Amino acid sequence: DGGITQSPKYLFRKEGQNVTLSCEQNLNHDAMYWYRQDPGQGLRLIYYSQIVNDFQKGDIAEGYSVSREKKESFPLTVTSAQKNPTAFYLCASSMNGGAFFGQGTRLTVV
Amino acid sequence: GQNIDQPTEMTATEGAIVQINCTYQTSGFNGLFWYQQHAGEAPTFLSYNVLDGLEEKGRFSSFLSRSKGYSYLLLKELQMKDSASYLCAVVGNMLTFGGGTRLMVKP
């Protein structure tokens, strides 16, 4: 099945730790995105990549890092510099005619 | 710049029709999407418009006017399960989302 897969679905992090959220797609989409969503709020753009080996900061990039070494993969690292990382994280990919989301990762700091 | 506006909240009655508007100003335009998102879940795709006009899919329809930078999502025969957030998104030079419209359907 073609699609976009995020893992894990739930993730717990201790304060001071870095964690990496996985996002993989087999839709052959060039563009991939990471969004953060807090309860009752809209989507806020963290980072996006329109081509392999290139990515751009979104509106709330501080405390996050990404890489795009392969077209299929766009992992997001939440670093210890992100002071309030508890949120729902959504990955999306798009190309003309389609934009699709993964199932999301709910990150909780314990 | 990228700017997409939609109302924050709407309320409607079960069985009625509701129209959710979206206006946009983006760099480039390659299509407009509508998504439905229930609390705690990922958004699910509802519709895609790239040409002007109305796209109908069951109880849901979406309209686009590129010259006006305007779209709407029309929901007919509202059901309680339609209570959700509805997100308007434009693919221009990048994928940009509006803030979402929280729809509450009342009996």
Interface residues (C-beta under 8 A of the other chain):
Chain A: A31 Y33 Y35 G42 L43 L45 Y48 Q50 F88 L90 A92 S94 N96 G97 G98 A99 F100 F101 G102 Q103 G104 R106
Chain B: N30 G31 F33 Y35 G40 E41 A42 P43 T44 F45 Y48 V50 L87 A89 V91 M94 L95 T96 F97 G98 G99 G100
